[in-house]
Amino acid sequence: MDDKEYDRLLGVQTAGMREWLTQSSHYNRYEATPYLALEALFQEYDLSREDEVVDFGSGKGRLAFYIANRFRAAVVGIEMNGQLYQEALENKAKFEAKGSRRDPALIQFECCRAEEYAIQPMQNRFYFFNPFSAPVFMTVVGRILQATENREADIILYYPTDAYIEFLEMRTPFRLAKEVPVPGLFEKDENERFLVYRKEKTE
């Protein structure tokens, strides 16, 4: 099933890529994680209904709709671009209208810069598909560490950059817990993989 077909199944429109004419050097273009990759990740990595996910650079909301549909877990999408944020809200309305059992409370979108978002008490899974530069990533991870000081937390990286990996491994308590290559893509590009970094709960 290709991305457009999967979108149709969920009742949303998240396909495509978008460059910004006024692109900052700190914030990257919009490109959704392929559904093929999400399928690979979540065959190896489980979520429960108690988990709460934050998607930094959520774009049109693909990850949120996928997780809410598959796991019934709560997701907050953080998107700084107003146009993408509006498209995510439109997708949310269509997603909820398509399925009578879909809970509107599971999905939220916030229009703000990632480094300004206040991590909420129950949020414990944090997703990044290279949405911004390493300095912004470092700031966001710092906020995650403050907010989850005594709790377990996972950071999930798709198509991980060396800068993100080096920072997590050398300067944070997060440790690599799982690597998930994307079948059919990883063989041609070894960056086509997910890395899950975990910080254990402390007493």
N, C-alpha and C positions, 0 to 999 in steps of 0.2 A: 504494500500500500504506500503510495507516494504522499508527500506532504499535503498536497491539495485535497486528496481523497480523505486523509485523516482529519484535516480541517473540516471537511464536509460532514464527517461522522460526528464531530463535536459541535457543529453548527457555528463555527467561527471562521475568521479570515486572518491568519497569522503568517502566511507564506510571503516570500520575497525578501529583498535586501534594500537598505536605504542608506545613502551617504548624505551628509549634511554640508551645505555650502559654507556654513559658518562653524565648521567643526573645530572644537578645541583640541589641542594636542593631548589633553587629559581624558577625553571621552571618545569612545570608538563608535563606528557605524552600527546601525541596527542590522542584526542577522539572528534569526531564531535558531535554537538548537534543533537539528533534524529529528523528526519523530523516530527514525531508524536508530539514532543514538539514544534517545530517551528509552526506547524499548530495551536496548542493550543494558543501559544503566540499571533499570528497575527490574530486570531479571536477576541481577546480582545484589541489589541494594534495596532493602525493604523500608517502607514507611508505615507507621501506625496512625490511627486516628488521633492519638495524643500528640503526635509531632506537629510542629508549626514551622513552616518553611518561609524564608525570605529570599526572593529572587531579585538580586541587584542588577539593574539594567534589564527590566522585564519586558520592554518593548510592547508588543501587541498582546502579550499575556499567554503565550503558548504553554509555558511550563505550568502556570497556575491551572489552566483548564485541564491539562493532562493529569496532573496530580489529584485535583479535586474529583475528576471523573474516575480515576483508577483506585485511589486510596481513601477518598473522603477525608483527606487531611487538609488543614487550613493553610493557605498560602497568601502572603502579602507580596505584591509586585512593586518594586521601587523603580520609577522611571522619571528622569529629569526633563525629557522632551515632551512638551505639551501636546503636540500632534499625536505622538504615539500613545500617550496617556489617554487621550480622547478615544482613539481607536480601540484601546484595551477596554474602556468602559462600554463602548458599543458592542464589542465582542462578548463582554460579560452579560449584557442584556440578552443577546442572542443565545448564548450558552445556556442560560437559565430557562429561557423560553422553550428550548428544544427538549429538555428533559424534565418531566414533572417531579422527579425525585431529587433534583439537584438543589442543594442548599445554598441560597444566596450568601449566607454568612461565612461560607468557607473561603471565598475569594475577596480580597480587597486590593485596590491599587492606590498608591500614593504618588503624587507628582512632586518630587523634590530631589535634591542631590543626595547621592548615597551617603556621603560623609556627614550629612545633616540629619539623617533618619535616626530616631531614637529606638533602639532595640527593645522589644517588649518582653515582659517577664517569662513568658512561656515559649518564646521562639528559640529553636534549638538546631535548625538546619539552614545553612546559608549557601546559596547557589550563585556561581559566577561563571559566565561565558565571556571572559576578557572584556568586561564592559568599560574599563577605564585603565589609566596608567598605574604603574606600580606605586607611586606616592599616594594616590587616592586609595588604592587597595590597602596600603599599610594603615591609613587613617581609619578605614572602615573596619579592618580586623582589630584595631585597637579598641574601637567602640564595642565590637562583639566580645572581646576579652573582658572588658569592664562589666558588660551586662550579664555575662554568663560565668562570672568569677568562680562560683562554687558548683556549677552545673556542667554536665556533659554537653558538648556541642560538636557538630560536624560542619566542615567547610567542603563543599563539592566544587571542583574545578573541571570545566569542560574545555578541551583544547588548551591545556595549561601552558603558561609562559614560564620561561626559566626564572624570571624575576619574581613571579608569584611563588614559585616552588622554593626558591632560595630563601625568601623572606620567611615563609612559614616554617621551614626546617631549621633555619639558623637563629631565628629571633622570636619564636613563639613556642608555647607548649604543645601546639598541634603536631601530631605525628601521623605519618601515612598509615591508613587503616585498610585501604582497598584500592586497587587499580582495575579499571574495567575498559579494555580495548573495545572499539566499535567494529564488529565483524564486517568485512567487506570494504571498510575504509582504512582501518589501521594498517593493513598490509601495504597500502600505497603511501600512507602518511602516518608516521608514528605519533604524531600529535593528536590523532583522532582517538582520544581516550578520555576517560574520567579518572581523576584522582580524588579520593575521599580522605580528608585529614580530620582526625578526631582529637579532641581535648577531653580527657577523662574527668569525671566528677571528683571533686576534692572534698574532704571532710572538714 
